[in-house]
Amino acid sequence: MTQASLRQPGHVLIVGASGAVGGGVHKAFAEADWRVTTLGRSAQRPGPSPHISADLLQPESLAAQSDRLREISHLFYAALKPDPDPAVEADTNAAMLENIVSAVRASGASLERLTFIQGGKVYGAHLGVYKTPAREDDSRHFPPNLYFRHEDYARSLEAEGIAWTCLRPDIIIGSSLGSAMNLGNLIGIYGALCKETGTAMQFPGTEVSYRGALVNCTSAHVLGAAALWSAQTGADGAFNVTNGDIFRWSHIWPRLAQWFGVDVGEPQPISLAERIGAMAPVWKRLAEREGLAESDVDRIAKGAFGDFIFHVENDAVFDVTKARQAGFSKMDRRTDDEFVAHLEAMRQANLIP
C-alpha cells in the first residue's frame, strides 16, 4: 500500500499502556500524530496522553467513562491477567477484552479496528515445545488458551463491521516496571549484580539452551511500528512480528557480558527467581550507594520469566513471512543491538549503574 493510500490518523485507545508493549505502541502512534488515550486500573498516567482509570472486570467503571470513549476509532489491547489455571485465565481475560469493546461501542463510538496482542503462548510455547518455525495458520494446541478466546471474539466482530488485527511478538524487549515478563530488565539486574559481586556472567540456563536452541525476540519499537502499520494500512488477521533475526544465546551473551565489563563464564543452570530474591539486600545497598531510581529489585523485573526462557532447550522461533509479504518492512533489527540499546536506556533511566 502506498503512502498516499494510508488511512488518516484517528483516535486510538491503548489498554495496557504501562507495559513494555503499550509503551512502544504509544510512542509509535503519538509520533504519527494520532490522538492517543490510555486506559488502566491505575490512576497514574503511563505517558503524556490523556488517561482513563477504570477496571476491565467492572463494566460499570467502564460505562462511567462513556463520554471519554465516544470518539475512539481504534482500540489497541495489550492487557493481561495471568492465572495458573488456564481455564480461569481464559475466562478472565476474555471478559476483560469483551467488556472494553462493549463499553466503547455502547458509548456511541464508531470503532473501526481492534488490534490485540498474542504471543508464543498461542502456539503452545508455555508447554515447552511447539512446531517451528511457527506460522499463523498452524493448528491450535488443545484448549483452553486465553488467546483463542480473544481471536474467536475478534472474528465475531467482523459481522458488526469491526476489523481486527492480532500481532504475535515473542520475548518483548522494552521499558516497563513491575512486569512479570521483562527479560531486558532482568538481564540488566543480573549483569549489574554479577559486576557488583565480582562474578562472571554465566548464562543462567542449560548448555543445550545456550548453544543449541534457536530463539527470536521482538523490540517494543518494532511492535509499535507493526501496530501503527496495521492501523494505517488496514492489515487484517494474525501476523507474527519479531526483530527479523534468529539467534542462539551463545551468539549474543558474550556481547552482553562485555557491556557490563565482566567475564562471560559458561552456562550454569540456576534459578534467578531464587538467587536474585536472595540478593535483594545487596541490590538495595547498591541502589542506595549509586543513587539508583529503584531499590526494590522486584519492581524492576521478575526472575521467574528468565527461569523459563533460559531453560528452553527446543527451537522457539516464528516465521514472519506473512507480515513481510503484506508490506511490513520494519523487521530488520539485530537482537543483540536491541538488548544493548535497552541496557543503555536502563542506565539513562538510572535503573542500573
HUVEN-V123705 format. One record per residue. N is the residue number from 1. OMEGA is omega in radians with two decimals (NA if undefined). NEAR is the number of other ideal C-beta (glycine too) atoms within 12 Angstrom. Layout:
n=(N & N)
omega=(OMEGA & OMEGA)
near=(NEAR & NEAR)
This chain:
n=(1 & 2 & 3 & 4 & 5 & 6 & 7 & 8 & 9 & 10 & 11 & 12 & 13 & 14 & 15 & 16 & 17 & 18 & 19 & 20 & 21 & 22 & 23 & 24 & 25 & 26 & 27 & 28 & 29 & 30 & 31 & 32 & 33 & 34 & 35 & 36 & 37 & 38 & 39 & 40 & 41 & 42 & 43 & 44 & 45 & 46 & 47 & 48 & 49 & 50 & 51 & 52 & 53 & 54 & 55 & 56 & 57 & 58 & 59 & 60 & 61 & 62 & 63 & 64 & 65 & 66 & 67 & 68 & 69 & 70 & 71 & 72 & 73 & 74 & 75 & 76 & 77 & 78 & 79 & 80 & 81 & 82 & 83 & 84 & 85 & 86 & 87 & 88 & 89 & 90 & 91 & 92 & 93 & 94 & 95 & 96 & 97 & 98 & 99 & 100 & 101 & 102 & 103 & 104 & 105 & 106 & 107 & 108 & 109 & 110 & 111 & 112 & 113 & 114 & 115 & 116 & 117 & 118 & 119 & 120 & 121 & 122 & 123 & 124 & 125 & 126 & 127 & 128 & 129 & 130 & 131 & 132 & 133 & 134 & 135 & 136 & 137 & 138 & 139 & 140 & 141 & 142 & 143 & 144 & 145 & 146 & 147 & 148 & 149 & 150 & 151 & 152 & 153 & 154 & 155 & 156 & 157 & 158 & 159 & 160 & 161 & 162 & 163 & 164 & 165 & 166 & 167 & 168 & 169 & 170 & 171 & 172 & 173 & 174 & 175 & 176 & 177 & 178 & 179 & 180 & 181 & 182 & 183 & 184 & 185 & 186 & 187 & 188 & 189 & 190 & 191 & 192 & 193 & 194 & 195 & 196 & 197 & 198 & 199 & 200 & 201 & 202 & 203 & 204 & 205 & 206 & 207 & 208 & 209 & 210 & 211 & 212 & 213 & 214 & 215 & 216 & 217 & 218 & 219 & 220 & 221 & 222 & 223 & 224 & 225 & 226 & 227 & 228 & 229 & 230 & 231 & 232 & 233 & 234 & 235 & 236 & 237 & 238 & 239 & 240 & 241 & 242 & 243 & 244 & 245 & 246 & 247 & 248 & 249 & 250 & 251 & 252 & 253 & 254 & 255 & 256 & 257 & 258 & 259 & 260 & 261 & 262 & 263 & 264 & 265 & 266 & 267 & 268 & 269 & 270 & 271 & 272 & 273 & 274 & 275 & 276 & 277 & 278 & 279 & 280 & 281 & 282 & 283 & 284 & 285 & 286 & 287 & 288 & 289 & 290 & 291 & 292 & 293 & 294 & 295 & 296 & 297 & 298 & 299 & 300 & 301 & 302 & 303 & 304 & 305 & 306 & 307 & 308 & 309 & 310 & 311 & 312 & 313 & 314 & 315 & 316 & 317 & 318 & 319 & 320 & 321 & 322 & 323 & 324 & 325 & 326 & 327 & 328 & 329 & 330 & 331 & 332 & 333 & 334 & 335 & 336 & 337 & 338 & 339 & 340 & 341 & 342 & 343 & 344 & 345 & 346 & 347 & 348 & 349 & 350 & 351 & 352 & 353)
omega=(-3.09 & 3.12 & -3.09 & -3.08 & 3.12 & 3.12 & -3.14 & 3.11 & 3.10 & -3.14 & -3.07 & 3.00 & -3.13 & 3.12 & -3.05 & -3.04 & -3.09 & -3.13 & -3.13 & 3.12 & -3.06 & 3.14 & 3.12 & 3.14 & 3.12 & -3.10 & -3.09 & -3.12 & -3.13 & -3.13 & 3.12 & 3.06 & 2.97 & 2.92 & -3.08 & 2.95 & 3.10 & 3.13 & 3.10 & -3.13 & -3.10 & 3.06 & -3.12 & 3.13 & 3.11 & -3.13 & -3.06 & -3.05 & 3.05 & -3.03 & 3.06 & 3.06 & -3.12 & -3.11 & -3.10 & 3.13 & 3.10 & -3.08 & -3.12 & 3.11 & 3.06 & 3.14 & -3.14 & -3.13 & -3.03 & -3.11 & -3.09 & 3.12 & -2.94 & -3.08 & -3.13 & 3.08 & -3.10 & 3.11 & 3.04 & -2.99 & 3.12 & 3.13 & -3.14 & 3.05 & -3.09 & 3.03 & -3.13 & 3.10 & -3.06 & 3.12 & 3.09 & 3.13 & 3.14 & -3.12 & -3.10 & -3.09 & 3.05 & 3.13 & -3.13 & -3.13 & -3.10 & 3.13 & -3.10 & 3.09 & 3.13 & -3.13 & 3.11 & -3.12 & -3.13 & 3.14 & -3.08 & 3.13 & 3.04 & -3.09 & -3.09 & -3.01 & 2.96 & 3.03 & -3.11 & -3.07 & 2.90 & 3.14 & -3.10 & -3.13 & 3.13 & 3.11 & -3.11 & -3.13 & -3.13 & 3.11 & 3.03 & -3.14 & 3.05 & 3.14 & 3.14 & -0.19 & -3.05 & 3.08 & -3.05 & -3.11 & 3.08 & 3.11 & 3.03 & 2.98 & -3.11 & -3.07 & 0.16 & 3.06 & -3.09 & -3.11 & 3.05 & -3.13 & 3.11 & -3.08 & 3.12 & 3.10 & 3.13 & 3.12 & -3.13 & -3.12 & -3.12 & -3.13 & 3.13 & 3.11 & 3.13 & 3.12 & -3.14 & 3.02 & 2.95 & -3.13 & -3.07 & 3.06 & 3.08 & 3.13 & -3.02 & 3.08 & -3.11 & -3.05 & 3.01 & 3.04 & 3.11 & -3.13 & 3.10 & -3.03 & 3.10 & -3.05 & 3.12 & 3.10 & -3.13 & 3.09 & 3.10 & 3.11 & -3.09 & -3.13 & 3.14 & 3.11 & 3.06 & 3.14 & -3.12 & -3.08 & 3.10 & 3.14 & 3.05 & -3.12 & 3.12 & 3.05 & -2.99 & 3.12 & -3.06 & 3.08 & -3.14 & 3.11 & -3.06 & -3.00 & -2.99 & -2.98 & 3.03 & -3.03 & 2.90 & 3.14 & 3.13 & 3.03 & 3.08 & 3.10 & 3.10 & -3.13 & 3.07 & 3.10 & 3.13 & 3.12 & 3.11 & 3.11 & -3.11 & 3.14 & -3.09 & -3.02 & -3.10 & 3.13 & -3.06 & 3.03 & -3.06 & 3.13 & 2.95 & 3.13 & 3.07 & 3.06 & 3.12 & 3.10 & 2.95 & -3.04 & 2.89 & -3.11 & 3.12 & 3.11 & -2.98 & -3.08 & 3.12 & 3.12 & 3.12 & 3.10 & 3.12 & -3.13 & 3.12 & -3.12 & 3.12 & 3.05 & -3.08 & 3.14 & -3.11 & 3.05 & -3.13 & -3.03 & 3.04 & 3.00 & 3.10 & 3.11 & 3.14 & -3.01 & -3.14 & 3.04 & 3.13 & -3.12 & -3.12 & 3.10 & 3.11 & 3.12 & -3.12 & 3.12 & 3.12 & -3.12 & -3.14 & -3.13 & -3.07 & -3.12 & -3.12 & -3.04 & -3.06 & -3.13 & 3.10 & -3.04 & 3.14 & 3.11 & -3.08 & 3.13 & 3.11 & -3.10 & -3.05 & -3.14 & 3.09 & 3.10 & 3.07 & -3.03 & -3.04 & 3.10 & 3.06 & -3.06 & 3.09 & 3.04 & 3.12 & -3.05 & -3.13 & 2.97 & -3.09 & -3.11 & -3.06 & -3.14 & 3.13 & 3.13 & 3.12 & 3.04 & 3.12 & -2.96 & -3.02 & -3.12 & -3.03 & -3.07 & 2.94 & -3.02 & 3.09 & 3.06 & -3.12 & 3.09 & 3.12 & 3.10 & 3.11 & 3.12 & 3.08 & 3.12 & 3.08 & 3.12 & 3.13 & 3.11 & 3.11 & 3.08 & 3.05 & -3.11 & NA)
near=(16 & 8 & 9 & 9 & 11 & 21 & 24 & 17 & 20 & 30 & 30 & 46 & 50 & 47 & 47 & 38 & 45 & 33 & 37 & 46 & 47 & 44 & 39 & 43 & 51 & 45 & 31 & 38 & 40 & 27 & 17 & 25 & 16 & 31 & 23 & 42 & 39 & 40 & 43 & 36 & 24 & 20 & 15 & 14 & 21 & 36 & 27 & 16 & 27 & 25 & 27 & 34 & 24 & 32 & 26 & 36 & 21 & 18 & 22 & 16 & 22 & 35 & 21 & 18 & 32 & 23 & 16 & 27 & 35 & 20 & 22 & 42 & 30 & 42 & 48 & 50 & 48 & 49 & 39 & 34 & 25 & 22 & 17 & 11 & 13 & 24 & 17 & 17 & 26 & 29 & 22 & 26 & 38 & 34 & 26 & 37 & 43 & 31 & 32 & 44 & 39 & 27 & 36 & 44 & 26 & 23 & 25 & 15 & 31 & 20 & 35 & 30 & 39 & 44 & 52 & 48 & 48 & 42 & 39 & 42 & 34 & 38 & 36 & 26 & 35 & 25 & 19 & 20 & 18 & 28 & 23 & 25 & 24 & 37 & 22 & 30 & 17 & 22 & 15 & 23 & 23 & 10 & 20 & 23 & 30 & 36 & 36 & 30 & 31 & 42 & 33 & 23 & 31 & 35 & 21 & 18 & 28 & 17 & 11 & 19 & 13 & 29 & 27 & 38 & 41 & 40 & 52 & 41 & 46 & 45 & 44 & 49 & 46 & 42 & 38 & 38 & 30 & 23 & 32 & 28 & 38 & 38 & 44 & 43 & 42 & 43 & 45 & 43 & 46 & 45 & 44 & 37 & 39 & 36 & 26 & 28 & 22 & 13 & 24 & 24 & 35 & 31 & 37 & 39 & 32 & 25 & 20 & 21 & 31 & 32 & 20 & 20 & 32 & 29 & 40 & 44 & 45 & 46 & 44 & 42 & 36 & 45 & 48 & 43 & 34 & 47 & 51 & 40 & 33 & 42 & 39 & 33 & 28 & 23 & 31 & 24 & 26 & 39 & 43 & 41 & 52 & 45 & 40 & 33 & 28 & 28 & 31 & 29 & 43 & 27 & 24 & 32 & 38 & 23 & 24 & 39 & 30 & 20 & 29 & 35 & 18 & 24 & 19 & 27 & 23 & 20 & 27 & 23 & 22 & 27 & 21 & 37 & 27 & 17 & 28 & 36 & 23 & 17 & 27 & 24 & 17 & 25 & 35 & 21 & 18 & 27 & 28 & 16 & 13 & 20 & 13 & 27 & 19 & 28 & 22 & 22 & 37 & 26 & 23 & 39 & 42 & 31 & 35 & 26 & 33 & 37 & 29 & 29 & 39 & 36 & 28 & 35 & 25 & 24 & 28 & 39 & 33 & 43 & 29 & 36 & 20 & 30 & 37 & 22 & 16 & 26 & 22 & 31 & 19 & 28 & 39 & 19 & 31 & 24 & 39 & 31 & 25 & 39 & 40 & 27 & 27 & 42 & 36 & 19 & 27 & 36 & 21 & 15 & 21 & 17 & 37 & 37 & 27)
